[in-house]
Amino acid sequence: MKSSSRLRSTLGDPALARLLEALRRRLELGRPLTGALTLSNATETERHALDNLLGRRTTSGESLRIDLDLLAATLADADLCDTLREGVEALLGPVRDRRADEETNERAWTAVREQAASDFACWPALGSWLDELFDTGSLKRLAAAPAEAARLLSELVTLAAALPARGEALAALAARLFGDAHALDAGSPLATLAVRAAARLGEIGQFTDDAEGRREAWASVEVLCDELSTPALVLNLPASADTPTGRLLRAAHADAEPLHLTLRHLLLWPLGADPILAGREIFVCENPTIVALAARGLGRRCAPLVCVNGQFATPAKTLLRQLAAAGARLRYHGDFDAGGLVIARRVLAFPGAASWRFGAADYAAAPKGKALLATKGFATPWDPALAEAMRRDGRAVHEEAVAEALLGDLVYPA
């Protein structure tokens, strides 16, 4: 190696710092240090230092043009360095070839994608989602390097193979699969991907990244998450299975008492295969007041009734999904307002579901309440005339206002 002290006192002159950085950038981009290089807005100090180094007369102008071949020859003739690259690396350290690094990195990402396509082939529901992760750059935002992405996807394969989890708690599942009870807690890259994979596997139409959306996604693959909150309210719901859920329902039915079913009940001891539900008409209302009035006024004469309690939380969704799977016929009524229509669209999307006194004629005949705050986005595919009537009239109708008619329908058998 040539004399580093002489090189530093010449090419390492602080006035030539911008030149050195420009040379390094060229090397990082894989470009040769030949031809010309121009520094814009050159200072007099920079110009003087370079003119002295090249042994040329003083130049002038706003830009400073450097003949790199001449610079290299000047340094070599002075026995300071054999090549410009050698001089740059002696002063600034080894230079990465960023273009080569990027090509290597892209090849690694391609390999990760190809491996993922193979690993996830047995879960078709995840195929398009994986493409989205790669195409949109979402995976790269969660994993800084291909190796990290490969690890995350490998952990997702482990998770997918363990689903459905048959009522296992989320923390217990995480501990069993990954040795860390908090591995699937919201916020980590793994949890972010895992809950979305669960939503796809559980056929959740549109995943919402909030507490309720995450709970619904995990519940769709039978994972317990916050399993005791917002239980589903039922009255006289039949069950024949000899399980804790079945026994609770039969005991409550015997006394015509409303009962809250938690997500724990529904995932550990589901109702989706109970033969007593096949072909059974199950009424679904929005507000618990209707359940209370039915229990008080009809008792055991009341038809099976489920209440979504105005928010359609995960336990209610899970219950209705199981009832539909068992062959029950769902009949929905709710408030004639924006919230009621949202719930109606979700309930009526279940196989065999139909509206219950929830059409345009029913709205027209009902006593009207307060003005609707908004009518945009109304959609009533089960009766398109209903949305038009609500927009035209602009007033809400709450279930309590038509409770008498609803209770008349609930006298068993309906």
Protein Blocks (a to p, Z undefined) as FASTA:
>chain_A
ZZfklmmmmmmpmklmmmmmmmmmmmmnopacehjdddehiafklmmmmmmmnopacded
jbdcddfklmmmmmmmnomafbfklmmmmmnopaddfklmmmmmmmmmmmmmmmmmmmmm
mmmklmmmmmmmmmnommmmmpmbfklmmmmmmmmmmmmmmpceehpafklmmmmmnopa
klmgghiaklmmmmmmmmmmnopabacddfklmmmmmmmnopaehklgoiaddehiacfb
dcfklmmmmmmmmnopacdddfklmmmmccklgmklgopacdddfbfklmmmmmmmnmmm
pccdddehhnopaklmmmmmmmmmnopacdddddddfklmmmmmmmmmpghiacehiafk
lmmmpccddddfbfghiacfklmmlmmmmmmnopacdfklmmmmmmmmmpccZZ
